[in-house]
């Protein structure tokens, strides 16, 4: 089974934010760890929200049954 697109997008955004903070640190920009964590959290949430939902045919709603007159 393939991973959910929303989970993949949020994970990648978190990794990219972490790498970005590390690169900024190498260039002399000092970012407090709390701010780095907040940036990572916000970017992961936005990426997860904006990513499309992965269609899973195994979770489709069952077809409605024909109504039976009582």
mmCIF file as Biopython writes it, N, C-alpha, C and O atoms, coordinates in Angstrom:
data_model
#
loop_
_atom_site.group_PDB
_atom_site.id
_atom_site.type_symbol
_atom_site.label_atom_id
_atom_site.label_alt_id
_atom_site.label_comp_id
_atom_site.label_asym_id
_atom_site.label_entity_id
_atom_site.label_seq_id
_atom_site.pdbx_PDB_ins_code
_atom_site.Cartn_x
_atom_site.Cartn_y
_atom_site.Cartn_z
_atom_site.occupancy
_atom_site.B_iso_or_equiv
_atom_site.auth_seq_id
_atom_site.auth_asym_id
_atom_site.pdbx_PDB_model_num
ATOM 1   N N  . UNK A ? 1  ? 0.839   -1.159 0.000  1.0 0.0 1  A 1 
ATOM 2   C CA . UNK A ? 1  ? 0.000   0.000  0.000  1.0 0.0 1  A 1 
ATOM 3   C C  . UNK A ? 1  ? 0.900   1.243  0.000  1.0 0.0 1  A 1 
ATOM 4   O O  . UNK A ? 1  ? 1.888   1.307  0.731  1.0 0.0 1  A 1 
ATOM 5   N N  . UNK A ? 2  ? 0.549   2.203  -0.812 1.0 0.0 2  A 1 
ATOM 6   C CA . UNK A ? 2  ? 1.314   3.444  -0.891 1.0 0.0 2  A 1 
ATOM 7   C C  . UNK A ? 2  ? 0.975   4.346  0.285  1.0 0.0 2  A 1 
ATOM 8   O O  . UNK A ? 2  ? -0.144  4.305  0.796  1.0 0.0 2  A 1 
ATOM 9   N N  . UNK A ? 3  ? 1.936   5.164  0.721  1.0 0.0 3  A 1 
ATOM 10  C CA . UNK A ? 3  ? 1.643   6.068  1.835  1.0 0.0 3  A 1 
ATOM 11  C C  . UNK A ? 3  ? 0.675   7.172  1.420  1.0 0.0 3  A 1 
ATOM 12  O O  . UNK A ? 3  ? 0.582   7.534  0.247  1.0 0.0 3  A 1 
ATOM 13  N N  . UNK A ? 4  ? -0.020  7.681  2.379  1.0 0.0 4  A 1 
ATOM 14  C CA . UNK A ? 4  ? -0.950  8.787  2.161  1.0 0.0 4  A 1 
ATOM 15  C C  . UNK A ? 4  ? -0.163  10.010 1.698  1.0 0.0 4  A 1 
ATOM 16  O O  . UNK A ? 4  ? 0.882   10.326 2.266  1.0 0.0 4  A 1 
ATOM 17  N N  . UNK A ? 5  ? -0.661  10.703 0.666  1.0 0.0 5  A 1 
ATOM 18  C CA . UNK A ? 5  ? 0.037   11.869 0.124  1.0 0.0 5  A 1 
ATOM 19  C C  . UNK A ? 5  ? 0.175   12.966 1.174  1.0 0.0 5  A 1 
ATOM 20  O O  . UNK A ? 5  ? 1.191   13.660 1.216  1.0 0.0 5  A 1 
ATOM 21  N N  . UNK A ? 6  ? -0.832  13.124 2.015  1.0 0.0 6  A 1 
ATOM 22  C CA . UNK A ? 6  ? -0.789  14.154 3.048  1.0 0.0 6  A 1 
ATOM 23  C C  . UNK A ? 6  ? 0.332   13.883 4.059  1.0 0.0 6  A 1 
ATOM 24  O O  . UNK A ? 6  ? 1.012   14.813 4.494  1.0 0.0 6  A 1 
ATOM 25  N N  . UNK A ? 7  ? 0.522   12.632 4.425  1.0 0.0 7  A 1 
ATOM 26  C CA . UNK A ? 7  ? 1.574   12.268 5.373  1.0 0.0 7  A 1 
ATOM 27  C C  . UNK A ? 7  ? 2.942   12.477 4.741  1.0 0.0 7  A 1 
ATOM 28  O O  . UNK A ? 7  ? 3.859   12.984 5.389  1.0 0.0 7  A 1 
ATOM 29  N N  . UNK A ? 8  ? 3.081   12.088 3.482  1.0 0.0 8  A 1 
ATOM 30  C CA . UNK A ? 8  ? 4.341   12.262 2.773  1.0 0.0 8  A 1 
ATOM 31  C C  . UNK A ? 8  ? 4.700   13.746 2.661  1.0 0.0 8  A 1 
ATOM 32  O O  . UNK A ? 8  ? 5.848   14.124 2.895  1.0 0.0 8  A 1 
ATOM 33  N N  . UNK A ? 9  ? 3.731   14.583 2.308  1.0 0.0 9  A 1 
ATOM 34  C CA . UNK A ? 9  ? 3.985   16.020 2.166  1.0 0.0 9  A 1 
ATOM 35  C C  . UNK A ? 9  ? 4.389   16.647 3.502  1.0 0.0 9  A 1 
ATOM 36  O O  . UNK A ? 9  ? 5.314   17.458 3.554  1.0 0.0 9  A 1 
ATOM 37  N N  . UNK A ? 10 ? 3.703   16.275 4.568  1.0 0.0 10 A 1 
ATOM 38  C CA . UNK A ? 10 ? 4.030   16.829 5.885  1.0 0.0 10 A 1 
ATOM 39  C C  . UNK A ? 10 ? 5.418   16.380 6.341  1.0 0.0 10 A 1 
ATOM 40  O O  . UNK A ? 10 ? 6.165   17.166 6.924  1.0 0.0 10 A 1 
ATOM 41  N N  . UNK A ? 11 ? 5.761   15.132 6.078  1.0 0.0 11 A 1 
ATOM 42  C CA . UNK A ? 11 ? 7.078   14.621 6.462  1.0 0.0 11 A 1 
ATOM 43  C C  . UNK A ? 11 ? 8.187   15.333 5.703  1.0 0.0 11 A 1 
ATOM 44  O O  . UNK A ? 11 ? 9.194   15.727 6.290  1.0 0.0 11 A 1 
ATOM 45  N N  . UNK A ? 12 ? 8.002   15.497 4.399  1.0 0.0 12 A 1 
ATOM 46  C CA . UNK A ? 12 ? 9.003   16.190 3.600  1.0 0.0 12 A 1 
ATOM 47  C C  . UNK A ? 12 ? 9.147   17.652 4.026  1.0 0.0 12 A 1 
ATOM 48  O O  . UNK A ? 12 ? 10.260  18.173 4.093  1.0 0.0 12 A 1 
ATOM 49  N N  . UNK A ? 13 ? 8.033   18.308 4.312  1.0 0.0 13 A 1 
ATOM 50  C CA . UNK A ? 13 ? 8.091   19.703 4.753  1.0 0.0 13 A 1 
ATOM 51  C C  . UNK A ? 13 ? 8.858   19.825 6.069  1.0 0.0 13 A 1 
ATOM 52  O O  . UNK A ? 13 ? 9.641   20.757 6.248  1.0 0.0 13 A 1 
ATOM 53  N N  . UNK A ? 14 ? 8.637   18.896 6.979  1.0 0.0 14 A 1 
ATOM 54  C CA . UNK A ? 14 ? 9.370   18.912 8.240  1.0 0.0 14 A 1 
ATOM 55  C C  . UNK A ? 14 ? 10.859  18.726 8.036  1.0 0.0 14 A 1 
ATOM 56  O O  . UNK A ? 14 ? 11.666  19.400 8.678  1.0 0.0 14 A 1 
ATOM 57  N N  . UNK A ? 15 ? 11.231  17.817 7.147  1.0 0.0 15 A 1 
ATOM 58  C CA . UNK A ? 15 ? 12.651  17.578 6.860  1.0 0.0 15 A 1 
ATOM 59  C C  . UNK A ? 15 ? 13.282  18.792 6.180  1.0 0.0 15 A 1 
ATOM 60  O O  . UNK A ? 15 ? 14.403  19.178 6.510  1.0 0.0 15 A 1 
ATOM 61  N N  . UNK A ? 16 ? 12.571  19.387 5.241  1.0 0.0 16 A 1 
ATOM 62  C CA . UNK A ? 16 ? 13.090  20.561 4.538  1.0 0.0 16 A 1 
ATOM 63  C C  . UNK A ? 16 ? 13.265  21.726 5.507  1.0 0.0 16 A 1 
ATOM 64  O O  . UNK A ? 16 ? 14.268  22.437 5.444  1.0 0.0 16 A 1 
ATOM 65  N N  . UNK A ? 17 ? 12.307  21.926 6.397  1.0 0.0 17 A 1 
ATOM 66  C CA . UNK A ? 17 ? 12.424  23.008 7.386  1.0 0.0 17 A 1 
ATOM 67  C C  . UNK A ? 17 ? 13.631  22.781 8.294  1.0 0.0 17 A 1 
ATOM 68  O O  . UNK A ? 17 ? 14.351  23.725 8.616  1.0 0.0 17 A 1 
ATOM 69  N N  . UNK A ? 18 ? 13.850  21.552 8.700  1.0 0.0 18 A 1 
ATOM 70  C CA . UNK A ? 18 ? 14.998  21.236 9.554  1.0 0.0 18 A 1 
ATOM 71  C C  . UNK A ? 18 ? 16.315  21.520 8.832  1.0 0.0 18 A 1 
ATOM 72  O O  . UNK A ? 18 ? 17.236  22.093 9.416  1.0 0.0 18 A 1 
ATOM 73  N N  . UNK A ? 19 ? 16.403  21.121 7.566  1.0 0.0 19 A 1 
ATOM 74  C CA . UNK A ? 19 ? 17.607  21.371 6.780  1.0 0.0 19 A 1 
ATOM 75  C C  . UNK A ? 19 ? 17.798  22.875 6.573  1.0 0.0 19 A 1 
ATOM 76  O O  . UNK A ? 19 ? 18.924  23.369 6.641  1.0 0.0 19 A 1 
ATOM 77  N N  . UNK A ? 20 ? 16.723  23.596 6.325  1.0 0.0 20 A 1 
ATOM 78  C CA . UNK A ? 20 ? 16.799  25.045 6.148  1.0 0.0 20 A 1 
ATOM 79  C C  . UNK A ? 20 ? 17.343  25.731 7.400  1.0 0.0 20 A 1 
ATOM 80  O O  . UNK A ? 20 ? 18.199  26.610 7.307  1.0 0.0 20 A 1 
ATOM 81  N N  . UNK A ? 21 ? 16.852  25.334 8.558  1.0 0.0 21 A 1 
ATOM 82  C CA . UNK A ? 21 ? 17.341  25.913 9.814  1.0 0.0 21 A 1 
ATOM 83  C C  . UNK A ? 21 ? 18.819  25.589 10.001 1.0 0.0 21 A 1 
ATOM 84  O O  . UNK A ? 21 ? 19.581  26.441 10.458 1.0 0.0 21 A 1 
ATOM 85  N N  . UNK A ? 22 ? 19.236  24.379 9.656  1.0 0.0 22 A 1 
ATOM 86  C CA . UNK A ? 22 ? 20.642  23.983 9.772  1.0 0.0 22 A 1 
ATOM 87  C C  . UNK A ? 22 ? 21.523  24.829 8.856  1.0 0.0 22 A 1 
ATOM 88  O O  . UNK A ? 22 ? 22.589  25.290 9.265  1.0 0.0 22 A 1 
ATOM 89  N N  . UNK A ? 23 ? 21.069  25.036 7.598  1.0 0.0 23 A 1 
ATOM 90  C CA . UNK A ? 23 ? 21.836  25.845 6.649  1.0 0.0 23 A 1 
ATOM 91  C C  . UNK A ? 23 ? 21.919  27.289 7.155  1.0 0.0 23 A 1 
ATOM 92  O O  . UNK A ? 23 ? 22.981  27.906 7.076  1.0 0.0 23 A 1 
ATOM 93  N N  . UNK A ? 24 ? 20.838  27.820 7.663  1.0 0.0 24 A 1 
ATOM 94  C CA . UNK A ? 24 ? 20.862  29.176 8.214  1.0 0.0 24 A 1 
ATOM 95  C C  . UNK A ? 24 ? 21.846  29.272 9.381  1.0 0.0 24 A 1 
ATOM 96  O O  . UNK A ? 24 ? 22.546  30.273 9.530  1.0 0.0 24 A 1 
ATOM 97  N N  . UNK A ? 25 ? 21.895  28.234 10.197 1.0 0.0 25 A 1 
ATOM 98  C CA . UNK A ? 25 ? 22.841  28.207 11.312 1.0 0.0 25 A 1 
ATOM 99  C C  . UNK A ? 25 ? 24.287  28.230 10.794 1.0 0.0 25 A 1 
ATOM 100 O O  . UNK A ? 25 ? 25.143  28.902 11.368 1.0 0.0 25 A 1 
ATOM 101 N N  . UNK A ? 26 ? 24.552  27.496 9.712  1.0 0.0 26 A 1 
ATOM 102 C CA . UNK A ? 26 ? 25.903  27.480 9.128  1.0 0.0 26 A 1 
ATOM 103 C C  . UNK A ? 26 ? 26.301  28.854 8.595  1.0 0.0 26 A 1 
ATOM 104 O O  . UNK A ? 26 ? 27.483  29.197 8.582  1.0 0.0 26 A 1 
ATOM 105 N N  . UNK A ? 27 ? 25.319  29.640 8.157  1.0 0.0 27 A 1 
ATOM 106 C CA . UNK A ? 27 ? 25.617  30.967 7.617  1.0 0.0 27 A 1 
ATOM 107 C C  . UNK A ? 27 ? 25.681  32.031 8.705  1.0 0.0 27 A 1 
ATOM 108 O O  . UNK A ? 27 ? 25.883  33.209 8.410  1.0 0.0 27 A 1 
ATOM 109 N N  . UNK A ? 28 ? 25.510  31.623 9.963  1.0 0.0 28 A 1 
ATOM 110 C CA . UNK A ? 28 ? 25.634  32.563 11.065 1.0 0.0 28 A 1 
ATOM 111 C C  . UNK A ? 28 ? 24.319  33.091 11.610 1.0 0.0 28 A 1 
ATOM 112 O O  . UNK A ? 28 ? 24.324  33.890 12.546 1.0 0.0 28 A 1 
ATOM 113 N N  . UNK A ? 29 ? 23.202  32.670 11.056 1.0 0.0 29 A 1 
ATOM 114 C CA . UNK A ? 29 ? 21.899  33.100 11.556 1.0 0.0 29 A 1 
ATOM 115 C C  . UNK A ? 29 ? 21.548  32.214 12.751 1.0 0.0 29 A 1 
ATOM 116 O O  . UNK A ? 29 ? 21.491  30.990 12.633 1.0 0.0 29 A 1 
ATOM 117 N N  . UNK A ? 30 ? 21.317  32.843 13.895 1.0 0.0 30 A 1 
ATOM 118 C CA . UNK A ? 30 ? 20.998  32.079 15.105 1.0 0.0 30 A 1 
ATOM 119 C C  . UNK A ? 30 ? 19.481  32.039 15.300 1.0 0.0 30 A 1 
ATOM 120 O O  . UNK A ? 30 ? 18.849  33.065 15.550 1.0 0.0 30 A 1 
ATOM 121 N N  . UNK A ? 31 ? 18.918  30.858 15.185 1.0 0.0 31 A 1 
ATOM 122 C CA . UNK A ? 31 ? 17.482  30.670 15.368 1.0 0.0 31 A 1 
ATOM 123 C C  . UNK A ? 31 ? 17.287  29.845 16.630 1.0 0.0 31 A 1 
ATOM 124 O O  . UNK A ? 31 ? 17.819  28.739 16.732 1.0 0.0 31 A 1 
ATOM 125 N N  . UNK A ? 32 ? 16.529  30.366 17.599 1.0 0.0 32 A 1 
ATOM 126 C CA . UNK A ? 32 ? 16.270  29.590 18.812 1.0 0.0 32 A 1 
ATOM 127 C C  . UNK A ? 32 ? 15.576  28.263 18.473 1.0 0.0 32 A 1 
ATOM 128 O O  . UNK A ? 32 ? 14.806  28.187 17.515 1.0 0.0 32 A 1 
ATOM 129 N N  . UNK A ? 33 ? 15.848  27.244 19.246 1.0 0.0 33 A 1 
ATOM 130 C CA . UNK A ? 33 ? 15.282  25.919 18.959 1.0 0.0 33 A 1 
ATOM 131 C C  . UNK A ? 33 ? 13.761  25.932 18.994 1.0 0.0 33 A 1 
ATOM 132 O O  . UNK A ? 33 ? 13.120  25.202 18.238 1.0 0.0 33 A 1 
ATOM 133 N N  . UNK A ? 34 ? 13.175  26.751 19.861 1.0 0.0 34 A 1 
ATOM 134 C CA . UNK A ? 34 ? 11.712  26.829 19.931 1.0 0.0 34 A 1 
ATOM 135 C C  . UNK A ? 34 ? 11.132  27.381 18.619 1.0 0.0 34 A 1 
ATOM 136 O O  . UNK A ? 34 ? 10.100  26.911 18.137 1.0 0.0 34 A 1 
ATOM 137 N N  . UNK A ? 35 ? 11.806  28.372 18.059 1.0 0.0 35 A 1 
ATOM 138 C CA . UNK A ? 35 ? 11.353  28.958 16.794 1.0 0.0 35 A 1 
ATOM 139 C C  . UNK A ? 35 ? 11.543  27.957 15.657 1.0 0.0 35 A 1 
ATOM 140 O O  . UNK A ? 35 ? 10.679  27.837 14.789 1.0 0.0 35 A 1 
ATOM 141 N N  . UNK A ? 36 ? 12.662  27.241 15.653 1.0 0.0 36 A 1 
ATOM 142 C CA . UNK A ? 36 ? 12.902  26.222 14.633 1.0 0.0 36 A 1 
ATOM 143 C C  . UNK A ? 36 ? 11.825  25.142 14.687 1.0 0.0 36 A 1 
ATOM 144 O O  . UNK A ? 36 ? 11.336  24.692 13.650 1.0 0.0 36 A 1 
ATOM 145 N N  . UNK A ? 37 ? 11.461  24.731 15.894 1.0 0.0 37 A 1 
ATOM 146 C CA . UNK A ? 37 ? 10.405  23.722 16.042 1.0 0.0 37 A 1 
ATOM 147 C C  . UNK A ? 37 ? 9.063   24.264 15.558 1.0 0.0 37 A 1 
ATOM 148 O O  . UNK A ? 37 ? 8.295   23.540 14.924 1.0 0.0 37 A 1 
ATOM 149 N N  . UNK A ? 38 ? 8.779   25.525 15.851 1.0 0.0 38 A 1 
ATOM 150 C CA . UNK A ? 38 ? 7.523   26.127 15.412 1.0 0.0 38 A 1 
ATOM 151 C C  . UNK A ? 38 ? 7.475   26.241 13.885 1.0 0.0 38 A 1 
ATOM 152 O O  . UNK A ? 38 ? 6.437   25.980 13.278 1.0 0.0 38 A 1 
ATOM 153 N N  . UNK A ? 39 ? 8.582   26.626 13.270 1.0 0.0 39 A 1 
ATOM 154 C CA . UNK A ? 39 ? 8.640   26.713 11.802 1.0 0.0 39 A 1 
ATOM 155 C C  . UNK A ? 39 ? 8.382   25.343 11.187 1.0 0.0 39 A 1 
ATOM 156 O O  . UNK A ? 39 ? 7.617   25.215 10.231 1.0 0.0 39 A 1 
ATOM 157 N N  . UNK A ? 40 ? 9.022   24.329 11.740 1.0 0.0 40 A 1 
ATOM 158 C CA . UNK A ? 40 ? 8.835   22.967 11.238 1.0 0.0 40 A 1 
ATOM 159 C C  . UNK A ? 40 ? 7.389   22.520 11.378 1.0 0.0 40 A 1 
ATOM 160 O O  . UNK A ? 40 ? 6.828   21.931 10.454 1.0 0.0 40 A 1 
ATOM 161 N N  . UNK A ? 41 ? 6.789   22.794 12.518 1.0 0.0 41 A 1 
ATOM 162 C CA . UNK A ? 41 ? 5.402   22.396 12.759 1.0 0.0 41 A 1 
ATOM 163 C C  . UNK A ? 41 ? 4.449   23.101 11.806 1.0 0.0 41 A 1 
ATOM 164 O O  . UNK A ? 41 ? 3.561   22.468 11.235 1.0 0.0 41 A 1 
ATOM 165 N N  . UNK A ? 42 ? 4.625   24.393 11.632 1.0 0.0 42 A 1 
ATOM 166 C CA . UNK A ? 42 ? 3.725   25.159 10.756 1.0 0.0 42 A 1 
ATOM 167 C C  . UNK A ? 42 ? 3.863   24.697 9.306  1.0 0.0 42 A 1 
ATOM 168 O O  . UNK A ? 42 ? 2.860   24.487 8.624  1.0 0.0 42 A 1 
ATOM 169 N N  . UNK A ? 43 ? 5.096   24.540 8.834  1.0 0.0 43 A 1 
ATOM 170 C CA . UNK A ? 43 ? 5.277   24.096 7.446  1.0 0.0 43 A 1 
ATOM 171 C C  . UNK A ? 43 ? 4.727   22.687 7.217  1.0 0.0 43 A 1 
ATOM 172 O O  . UNK A ? 43 ? 4.148   22.414 6.166  1.0 0.0 43 A 1 
ATOM 173 N N  . UNK A ? 44 ? 4.902   21.806 8.178  1.0 0.0 44 A 1 
ATOM 174 C CA . UNK A ? 44 ? 4.352   20.448 8.046  1.0 0.0 44 A 1 
ATOM 175 C C  . UNK A ? 44 ? 2.826   20.485 8.023  1.0 0.0 44 A 1 
ATOM 176 O O  . UNK A ? 44 ? 2.203   19.767 7.241  1.0 0.0 44 A 1 
ATOM 177 N N  . UNK A ? 45 ? 2.223   21.309 8.865  1.0 0.0 45 A 1 
ATOM 178 C CA . UNK A ? 45 ? 0.758   21.410 8.901  1.0 0.0 45 A 1 
ATOM 179 C C  . UNK A ? 45 ? 0.218   21.976 7.588  1.0 0.0 45 A 1 
ATOM 180 O O  . UNK A ? 45 ? -0.773  21.475 7.055  1.0 0.0 45 A 1 
ATOM 181 N N  . UNK A ? 46 ? 0.859   23.009 7.071  1.0 0.0 46 A 1 
ATOM 182 C CA . UNK A ? 46 ? 0.408   23.617 5.809  1.0 0.0 46 A 1 
ATOM 183 C C  . UNK A ? 46 ? 0.563   22.627 4.656  1.0 0.0 46 A 1 
ATOM 184 O O  . UNK A ? 46 ? -0.337  22.493 3.828  1.0 0.0 46 A 1 
ATOM 185 N N  . UNK A ? 47 ? 1.693   21.941 4.600  1.0 0.0 47 A 1 
ATOM 186 C CA . UNK A ? 47 ? 1.906   20.969 3.523  1.0 0.0 47 A 1 
ATOM 187 C C  . UNK A ? 47 ? 0.895   19.825 3.606  1.0 0.0 47 A 1 
ATOM 188 O O  . UNK A ? 47 ? 0.360   19.393 2.586  1.0 0.0 47 A 1 
ATOM 189 N N  . UNK A ? 48 ? 0.637   19.340 4.810  1.0 0.0 48 A 1 
ATOM 190 C CA . UNK A ? 48 ? -0.347  18.268 4.973  1.0 0.0 48 A 1 
ATOM 191 C C  . UNK A ? 48 ? -1.747  18.712 4.612  1.0 0.0 48 A 1 
ATOM 192 O O  . UNK A ? 48 ? -2.522  17.938 4.051  1.0 0.0 48 A 1 
ATOM 193 N N  . UNK A ? 49 ? -2.075  19.942 4.926  1.0 0.0 49 A 1 
ATOM 194 C CA . UNK A ? 49 ? -3.408  20.471 4.609  1.0 0.0 49 A 1 
ATOM 195 C C  . UNK A ? 49 ? -3.581  20.652 3.103  1.0 0.0 49 A 1 
ATOM 196 O O  . UNK A ? 49 ? -4.648  20.366 2.558  1.0 0.0 49 A 1 
ATOM 197 N N  . UNK A ? 50 ? -2.543  21.124 2.438  1.0 0.0 50 A 1 
ATOM 198 C CA . UNK A ? 50 ? -2.653  21.439 1.014  1.0 0.0 50 A 1 
ATOM 199 C C  . UNK A ? 50 ? -2.490  20.230 0.098  1.0 0.0 50 A 1 
ATOM 200 O O  . UNK A ? 50 ? -2.919  20.269 -1.055 1.0 0.0 50 A 1 
ATOM 201 N N  . UNK A ? 51 ? -1.885  19.172 0.589  1.0 0.0 51 A 1 
ATOM 202 C CA . UNK A ? 51 ? -1.676  17.985 -0.248 1.0 0.0 51 A 1 
ATOM 203 C C  . UNK A ? 51 ? -3.007  17.291 -0.518 1.0 0.0 51 A 1 
ATOM 204 O O  . UNK A ? 51 ? -3.892  17.279 0.338  1.0 0.0 51 A 1 
ATOM 205 N N  . UNK A ? 52 ? -3.146  16.718 -1.702 1.0 0.0 52 A 1 
ATOM 206 C CA . UNK A ? 52 ? -4.404  16.028 -2.016 1.0 0.0 52 A 1 
ATOM 207 C C  . UNK A ? 52 ? -4.535  14.728 -1.221 1.0 0.0 52 A 1 
ATOM 208 O O  . UNK A ? 52 ? -3.542  14.113 -0.831 1.0 0.0 52 A 1 
ATOM 209 N N  . UNK A ? 53 ? -5.755  14.339 -0.998 1.0 0.0 53 A 1 
ATOM 210 C CA . UNK A ? 53 ? -6.038  13.084 -0.305 1.0 0.0 53 A 1 
ATOM 211 C C  . UNK A ? 53 ? -5.747  11.915 -1.250 1.0 0.0 53 A 1 
ATOM 212 O O  . UNK A ? 53 ? -6.047  11.988 -2.442 1.0 0.0 53 A 1 
ATOM 213 N N  . UNK A ? 54 ? -5.177  10.859 -0.728 1.0 0.0 54 A 1 
ATOM 214 C CA . UNK A ? 54 ? -4.926  9.665  -1.521 1.0 0.0 54 A 1 
ATOM 215 C C  . UNK A ? 54 ? -6.200  8.824  -1.572 1.0 0.0 54 A 1 
ATOM 216 O O  . UNK A ? 54 ? -6.730  8.411  -0.540 1.0 0.0 54 A 1 
ATOM 217 N N  . UNK A ? 55 ? -6.677  8.582  -2.779 1.0 0.0 55 A 1 
ATOM 218 C CA . UNK A ? 55 ? -7.882  7.764  -2.936 1.0 0.0 55 A 1 
ATOM 219 C C  . UNK A ? 55 ? -7.556  6.317  -2.589 1.0 0.0 55 A 1 
ATOM 220 O O  . UNK A ? 55 ? -6.587  5.749  -3.091 1.0 0.0 55 A 1 
ATOM 221 N N  . UNK A ? 56 ? -8.374  5.732  -1.727 1.0 0.0 56 A 1 
ATOM 222 C CA . UNK A ? 56 ? -8.172  4.336  -1.339 1.0 0.0 56 A 1 
ATOM 223 C C  . UNK A ? 56 ? -9.436  3.549  -1.663 1.0 0.0 56 A 1 
ATOM 224 O O  . UNK A ? 56 ? -10.432 3.636  -0.945 1.0 0.0 56 A 1 
ATOM 225 N N  . UNK A ? 57 ? -9.391  2.787  -2.741 1.0 0.0 57 A 1 
ATOM 226 C CA . UNK A ? 57 ? -10.588 2.047  -3.150 1.0 0.0 57 A 1 
ATOM 227 C C  . UNK A ? 57 ? -11.050 1.039  -2.104 1.0 0.0 57 A 1 
ATOM 228 O O  . UNK A ? 57 ? -12.224 0.671  -2.082 1.0 0.0 57 A 1 
ATOM 229 N N  . UNK A ? 58 ? -10.140 0.586  -1.234 1.0 0.0 58 A 1 
ATOM 230 C CA . UNK A ? 58 ? -10.548 -0.383 -0.219 1.0 0.0 58 A 1 
ATOM 231 C C  . UNK A ? 58 ? -11.408 0.267  0.869  1.0 0.0 58 A 1 
ATOM 232 O O  . UNK A ? 58 ? -11.990 -0.433 1.697  1.0 0.0 58 A 1 
ATOM 233 N N  . UNK A ? 59 ? -11.490 1.588  0.871  1.0 0.0 59 A 1 
ATOM 234 C CA . UNK A ? 59 ? -12.312 2.277  1.876  1.0 0.0 59 A 1 
ATOM 235 C C  . UNK A ? 59 ? -13.560 2.913  1.280  1.0 0.0 59 A 1 
ATOM 236 O O  . UNK A ? 59 ? -14.203 3.741  1.926  1.0 0.0 59 A 1 
ATOM 237 N N  . UNK A ? 60 ? -13.911 2.533  0.049  1.0 0.0 60 A 1 
ATOM 238 C CA . UNK A ? 60 ? -15.100 3.104  -0.567 1.0 0.0 60 A 1 
ATOM 239 C C  . UNK A ? 60 ? -16.338 2.680  0.205  1.0 0.0 60 A 1 
ATOM 240 O O  . UNK A ? 60 ? -16.414 1.581  0.755  1.0 0.0 60 A 1 
ATOM 241 N N  . UNK A ? 61 ? -17.298 3.580  0.226  1.0 0.0 61 A 1 
ATOM 242 C CA . UNK A ? 61 ? -18.562 3.275  0.903  1.0 0.0 61 A 1 
ATOM 243 C C  . UNK A ? 61 ? -19.283 2.179  0.126  1.0 0.0 61 A 1 
ATOM 244 O O  . UNK A ? 61 ? -19.255 2.162  -1.105 1.0 0.0 61 A 1 
ATOM 245 N N  . UNK A ? 62 ? -19.923 1.272  0.842  1.0 0.0 62 A 1 
ATOM 246 C CA . UNK A ? 62 ? -20.662 0.224  0.131  1.0 0.0 62 A 1 
ATOM 247 C C  . UNK A ? 62 ? -21.836 0.829  -0.639 1.0 0.0 62 A 1 
ATOM 248 O O  . UNK A ? 62 ? -22.398 1.854  -0.256 1.0 0.0 62 A 1 
ATOM 249 N N  . UNK A ? 63 ? -22.178 0.171  -1.716 1.0 0.0 63 A 1 
ATOM 250 C CA . UNK A ? 63 ? -23.308 0.641  -2.520 1.0 0.0 63 A 1 
ATOM 251 C C  . UNK A ? 63 ? -24.574 0.573  -1.685 1.0 0.0 63 A 1 
ATOM 252 O O  . UNK A ? 63 ? -24.761 -0.361 -0.905 1.0 0.0 63 A 1 
ATOM 253 N N  . UNK A ? 64 ? -25.451 1.572  -1.848 1.0 0.0 64 A 1 
ATOM 254 C CA . UNK A ? 64 ? -26.688 1.556  -1.056 1.0 0.0 64 A 1 
ATOM 255 C C  . UNK A ? 64 ? -27.553 0.353  -1.460 1.0 0.0 64 A 1 
ATOM 256 O O  . UNK A ? 64 ? -27.674 0.012  -2.637 1.0 0.0 64 A 1 
ATOM 257 N N  . UNK A ? 65 ? -28.134 -0.260 -0.459 1.0 0.0 65 A 1 
ATOM 258 C CA . UNK A ? 65 ? -28.991 -1.420 -0.731 1.0 0.0 65 A 1 
ATOM 259 C C  . UNK A ? 65 ? -30.355 -0.943 -1.205 1.0 0.0 65 A 1 
ATOM 260 O O  . UNK A ? 65 ? -30.828 0.131  -0.835 1.0 0.0 65 A 1 
ATOM 261 N N  . UNK A ? 66 ? -30.961 -1.763 -2.021 1.0 0.0 66 A 1 
ATOM 262 C CA . UNK A ? 66 ? -32.306 -1.417 -2.511 1.0 0.0 66 A 1 
ATOM 263 C C  . UNK A ? 66 ? -33.240 -1.391 -1.309 1.0 0.0 66 A 1 
ATOM 264 O O  . UNK A ? 66 ? -33.205 -2.277 -0.455 1.0 0.0 66 A 1 
ATOM 265 N N  . UNK A ? 67 ? -34.073 -0.362 -1.260 1.0 0.0 67 A 1 
ATOM 266 C CA . UNK A ? 67 ? -34.997 -0.268 -0.110 1.0 0.0 67 A 1 
ATOM 267 C C  . UNK A ? 67 ? -36.066 -1.346 -0.220 1.0 0.0 67 A 1 
ATOM 268 O O  . UNK A ? 67 ? -36.625 -1.609 -1.285 1.0 0.0 67 A 1 
ATOM 269 N N  . UNK A ? 68 ? -36.315 -1.937 0.894  1.0 0.0 68 A 1 
ATOM 270 C CA . UNK A ? 68 ? -37.293 -3.015 0.967  1.0 0.0 68 A 1 
ATOM 271 C C  . UNK A ? 68 ? -38.561 -2.481 1.617  1.0 0.0 68 A 1 
ATOM 272 O O  . UNK A ? 68 ? -38.531 -1.932 2.719  1.0 0.0 68 A 1 
ATOM 273 N N  . UNK A ? 69 ? -39.679 -2.655 0.909  1.0 0.0 69 A 1 
ATOM 274 C CA . UNK A ? 69 ? -40.962 -2.181 1.474  1.0 0.0 69 A 1 
ATOM 275 C C  . UNK A ? 69 ? -41.353 -3.069 2.621  1.0 0.0 69 A 1 
ATOM 276 O O  . UNK A ? 69 ? -41.261 -4.292 2.522  1.0 0.0 69 A 1 
ATOM 277 N N  . UNK A ? 70 ? -41.791 -2.469 3.714  1.0 0.0 70 A 1 
ATOM 278 C CA . UNK A ? 70 ? -42.191 -3.253 4.881  1.0 0.0 70 A 1 
ATOM 279 C C  . UNK A ? 70 ? -43.642 -3.088 5.128  1.0 0.0 70 A 1 
ATOM 280 O O  . UNK A ? 70 ? -44.178 -3.670 6.071  1.0 0.0 70 A 1 
#
